[in-house]
Amino acid sequence: MFARVGIGATSLRAIATEAGVTPAMLHYYFGDKSRLVEALIDERLLPALAPLRLQMERAGDDPAGLIEAFVRGIGAVVASHPWLPPLWVREVLCEGGALRDVLFHQAIPNLPRMLAQRFAAAQADGRLNAGIDPRLLVVSLVGLTLFPAAGAPIWQRLFGAEGLGAEVMLKHTLTLLDRGASPSGSGEIA
């Protein structure tokens, strides 16, 4: 319900109804709504993102490897946790989202800066297209992975769901990024 309706707009009563329990039972296990949100963060959100963070820390400094690790890592997270992209859009991206601070302080602290630094180092070594801003490459990675997942109901309806599954999106995203990120912009990341 938090992903569909938003944390602020979801009442404990609505959650209890959806879960098929009484509001008293929900209150017994979680107390108030803020403690339920803490449980969401601790038991669902952080464990969902932990493998991505670990994978990125181990990915090394090769820009192609970093890009592929991120795209595949997000793909795996979304496949395992399809609720995450709409929750991310609603509660992190949108102004006033209840999970924005969680992103900066708990979920993926330092990951965007670490990626941008590795991309900048690769660019300085001539292994990444000189026309790319390494910080905006991180923004592009997020935009090319989480937005299509969050918007899947829309674009699948527009284009038809046939043939536009996760593997097709993964290949498309990696091909698109490979062409633009290579030093010459012509295909292979050197």
N, C-alpha and C positions, 0 to 999 in steps of 0.2 A: 504494500500500500504506500510506503514511503516513496518508492520509485514511481508509482503511477500517479499519486495525488500530491505528494510532497510531504515533508516532515511537519511543517507548520500547519498544513490543512488536514492532517490525519489525527483523529481523536483516538484515545485509548478504547473508547466504546466501539468505534468502527473497526479497529484492529481485533478486538475481542469477537465481534460479530463475524468478521471474515475468517478468523481462526476457529470459530465454533466453540468458543469458551465464554465464560461469564466475565464481565469486567472485574469482578472481585478476584477471580483466579489470576487474571493478568496483573492486577495490582499486587497480589500476593507474591508473584514471582519476580516482578520488575519494579514494584513501587510506583513511581510516577513516570511520566513520559520521558523526562530527561534521562532517567536510568535505563529506559528501554532503548533510547538512542545510543547511550554508552555501550549497551550490550550489542547493538547493531555494529558499532565501530569495532569493538574488541573481538567479537565472535564471528563477524562476517566480513566487514570491509578490510581490516588489516590483514587477516589471514588470506583473503583473496588476492591482495596486492603483494604480499611478501615474496612469492616466487619470482615475480617480475623484477622486483628490486634486487634480489640475489642474482638473477640471471644477468641483469645489466652491470652489476658490479664485477662479474666474472667475464664479461664479453670482450675485454681487452680494448685496444685503441684503434683497431682497424675500422674506418668509417662504415664500410659495407657490412662488417660483422655487427657493429653497433646498431645499424639501421635494421638489419634482419632480426637481430635478437629482440629489439623493441617491438617490431611489427608482429613477429611470431609470439612474443610474450603477451602482448595485448590480446592477440587472437586466442591464445589459450585461456587467458583470464575471462574473456567474454564468452567463450564456449562453455566454460565451467560455471560462470556466474552471469547469465543473461540479464539479470536485474541491474548489474553495475552501470552500463552506459546510460540508461535513462536517469538513474539516481545521480550519476556524475553530472549530467547536464543540468538537472533540476537543482541539486544541492551543493554543487561546487562551482560550476560555471556561471549560473545566474546570480546576479547581485542579491545579497541577503541570504544566500544558501546556507543551510545549517551545517554543512560539512566542509566549507572552504578552509577554515583554520585547521581542520583535521588533515587536509591534504598537505598543507605547508609544514605542519609540526609533527605529524605521526605517520601518515600513509606513505608518502614518498619524499621525505625531507632530503634535500640536496640532490636528488636524482636529476631534475632538469639542469641544474648548474653543472653537475658532473658530466652529463652528456654534452652540454654546450662547450665545456672546457676540452673534452676529448675531441670534439669536432673542430674546435679552433686550432688545436695542436696538429691535427691531421691536415687542416687547411694550410697552416704555416709550413708543413712539410711537402706541400704540393699533392697531397692525396685526396683532397676534397675540392670541389669546384670553388674557385676564388670569388665567384659572384654570389655565393650563398652566405647569409649571416648565420653563423652557427647557433645563435640563440633562437632564431626563427625556424631553423631546421627542427629543433625540438618541438616548437609550436606546430609545425607542419606534421610531424610524426603523430602527435596527439590528434590533430585534426583529421588526418587520413586514416586513423584507426578507430577512435572512439565515436566520432560523428557518424560515420557510415553505420556503425553498430547501433547507435542510439536512434538513428533515422531509418533503420531497416524497414519498419512497417510502411513508411512513406514511399521510399524508392522502390521497394518490392511491389507495392501496389501500382506505382507509375509504370514500371518496366515489366512487371510480372515476376514472380518469384523463381520461375524455372531458370536454372543455370546461374543464378546469382547468389550462390551459397558462400559460406565462409572461405572455402579454399580458393574460389574464383576471386573474391575480394583480396585475399592475402597475396595471390600472384599479381593481381593488378597493382596493388599498392607497392609491392617490392619492385616491380618493373618501372613504375612511374618514378619512384625515388632513385632507382639505379641510374636512370637516364639523366636526371637532373643533378644528382650529387657527384657524378664522376668529374674528374678534373677538367676534361674537355667538354663535358655535357653531351657526349656522343654515345655513351653506352656503358662501358665497363668502369667500375670504380677501381682506380689503380691502387 
